Amino acid sequence: MLLHEPTRSAAGIKLKDQVVIIDEAHNLIDTITCIHSAEVSGSQLCCAHSQLLQYMERYRKRLKAKNLMYIKQILYLLERFVAMLGGNVNQNPSCQTVSQTGTLLKSINDFLFQSQIDNINLFKVQRYCEKSLISRKLFGFVERYGGPATAVKINKENQKLGGLQNFLLTLQQGSDKEAGTLQSPPVKAENDQLRATSPLMQIEGFLAALTNANQDGRVILNRQGTVGQSSLKFLLLNPAVHFAKVVEECRAVIIAGGTMQPVADFREQLLSCAGVDPARVVEFSCGHVIPPENILPIILCSGPSNQQLEFTYQTRDLPQMMDETGRILCNLCNVVPGGVVCFFPSYEYEKQVYAHWEKTGLLTRLATKKKIFQEPKKANQVEQVLVEYAKCIQRCSQAGGQMTGALLLSVVGGKMSEGINFSDDLGRCVIMVGMPYPNIKSPELQEKMTWLDKTMPRAAGQAPSRVLIENLCMKAVNQSIGRAIRHQKDFASILLLDHRYARPAIFNKLPQWIRERTQVKPAFGSAFAELRKFHRGKSDTSLCAPENRL
């Protein structure tokens, strides 16, 4: 709401001379980009055209000439958008096969020209939509006159809301999950019907996005098997253009968070591009509440068999790399009490490693010390896994015996890497397998990298695109490894499995309170000795009784 000007105005929020505090701001850039991006599917475009055409025919005699003109313009826009996807707006989108599939990126001007809508004033069309409330009227029209056949069924691939609506829906789903509530089937069906009968609401967001400056965004044409499965997406490249309006009005803006490093993105992509004088930017970072002896971060460069740890796309699938990772976990599970949380770069890699360990028998060895849990992909299963994980640790702590706790295999950027607290015995050791770099083959990321290289100066001899990739990786790492230390008397060890973490450019992106205490260990033997000493000492002298809070 704060970051979206139309919503801010509608809610009556005045920023003039105010002090704005944005907490949990580590995802601020992504949030602004998400809010001001928009995506519409071929099914939504065809459905909106059908509904609006029926609306126009029914009320043609009652519509003013000016309003009729704008409705015809919107109908023409919808026709051209579907044509850009390789379809015909008058045919069933699910039955139209796309001849040339793939993903294309175009500048805004090129898209407007090639779709033959460059002669239409989109600003006036947008203003008409806002003042006339045409999407609401169309929704009411469909509710009143449209039978079951009016609503176009939207399959899983096409359930995509645009911009702010998609972002708010994500927040709502997160709130439902935290409250432990799940939507019942009737509510879900109602939401599906809402999306099916009001596609123009999402299309308005896409039209508004096309009014951005040509250099600030790109249009992505995603042509899939059918027109209905295909989509048009606006990708915002320059979030500063929208954040600048917040900065200009406010007396001061405080961007705060528990894990903000690396902060270069905020200075360069947001504040500098928004025209903020560098002299006005004040950076403050404080230490952690825990004493230095309560944390043991280690960068491990090689495993027990002296295999160098470098989890690149070329080497991480090698059997010897997966075997070495398993041997490290087996050794750690022998000395670490309670819970061990191991983060992998992706769900696919975690499944691959798990299957390999199962085949080689390493899972059986691990299971003698820790019960193994896997992070589920479905959000509604996360809480159940966490409850069982916590119960297992508590049960092992009370009973004693050979099994000392549980091992949770998680994924960076997954359900458990943000917002979940592995305090006390739930996370006595956090392990990061490799470096979770984003997929540089993604067309959206490639376009963002190209845009940064063209608009940003080189920093410390590095191309801005390279800095972006490293920052995305380290932000994800910092969010994940910070899950274990949650209060003053908590303690945990952190193990980063990849020798590349020791490189100065990467090492300096760790949070200061972790960086100052991090040890770089070229060999596994010395690292294992430190870990054993740390956990034995804490087991004897810990002042913190395990609370097992989720």
C-alpha positions, 0 to 999 in steps of 0.5 A: 500500500505504501509503495503503490501510489494509486493505492496510497492515494485511494487510502488517503495516506499522506507522506508529506513531511512524514517519517516512514519506517520500512521494517523487514526491508531485505526484500524491498527491491523485489517487493517494489518490482513485484507490485509494479509488474503485471502479467495477463494470460491468453485466457484472461485476455479472451475472457475480458474481450468476450465479456466487454463485447457483450457489455457494449452490445447490451448498453450501446444505446445508453453509452455516451459516444466518448465512453463507447470510443474508449470501450472500443479502444480497449476491445482493440487492445485486447485483440492485438494482445491476443494476436501478439500471442499468436491467437484469435480473440474470437476463438477458444484460447484453450483450443488454439495451438501456438505455432512458435513457442518460446519467450521473447523480450521487447522494449515497451516501444517495440511492443507497442509498435509491433502490436499496432497500438502505438497510435492509442493514448494509453494514459487516456485509456488508463484514466478512463478505466479509473474514472469510469470503474469499467472493470467493476461495472463489467464484474457486476454485469457478468454477475447479473447476466452471466451464467455458468458458461460465461466464466472461463475456467482458468487452469493452474498455469493461468491463475496469475494476478497482476502487480499489487493484487498478486502481492497482496494475495501472497501476503494474505496466504502468508497470514493464513499460514501463520494463523494455522488456517487453510482455505476450504474448497468453497472459498477456493472455488469462490476465488477461482470464480472471482478471477474468472469473471473479472479479468479486466481488473488484471488487464488494467494493471498491465495497461498501466504498466505499459505507461512506464518510460521505455527504458524502465521496463520490458515486456515478456511474451511467453508463448506456450502450447496454447494461447490460453497457456501463453501470457504477456508480462511487464517486468519493471527494471528500475524500481527507483522510479516508483520509490523516488515518489516516496523519498521526495515527499517524506521528511525521512525514510528509514529502511530497517531489517535484521539481515540487510547485508549486502546493502549496496543494492539499496544505495545504488538501485534505489536511493542513487537512482531515485536522485537521493544525495549520497550525503543524506544517506546514513548507514547504521549497523549494530552487533548481535545480542549474543556473546561472541562465544555463542556462535561458531561460523566456519567456512569449510573448503574441503571434506573428510576425504580432502575433496575440494568443496565447490558446488558449481553447476558443473561439479555439484552433480558428481557422485564424489561431491554428493558423497563428500557432503554426506560424509560431512553430515555424518560426522557432524551428526555425531557431535551436534546435539538436537536439531541440524538444519541443512540448506540446499540451493534448490528442491531439485538438488535436494531430491537428487542428493537424497536419492543418491544417499538412499542408493549408497546407504548413507541415509541409513548411517545418518538415521542412526543419529538423527531422524531425517525430515525433508522440507515439503513443497506444499505450504500447507504441509510445512507446519506439520513437518515442523511440529514432528521435527520439534517433537522428535528433538524434544523426545530424543533430548528427554530419552537419551540414547543413540539417537540425539535429535533430527536432521532437517533438509531444507531449501534456500528461498523455500518455506523454511528459509524465511520467517521460521525460527530454529531457536535453541535445540531446533537449530544447533547447527545450520549447514549451507551446501554450496552457494545458491546463485540464481538461474542466470539463464532466466530471461528476466534476470538476463534483462535485469543484468543487461540493464544494470550494466548499461545504467550503473557504474562499475564498482571495485572493478566488477560489472554491476550484473556480477554484483547483482548475482552475488548479492542475490546469492548472499542475501539468500544465504544470510536469511537462511543462516540467521534462522538459528540465533533467535535470542540472547542465550541461544547458541549455534554453529554455522557451516558454509560448505564451499571454498568460494565463501572465503573469497573477499568479495563474497566474505564481506557480504556476510553480516558483520556479527557473523563475519567477525567470528568466522573461521576459514578451514582449508581441511575438515579435521581442524573444522571438526575439532572446533565444532566438537569442542564448541558443542561439548562445551555448550552442552556442559555449560549452557544456561539456556534450557531448550524451549523448542519454539517454532 
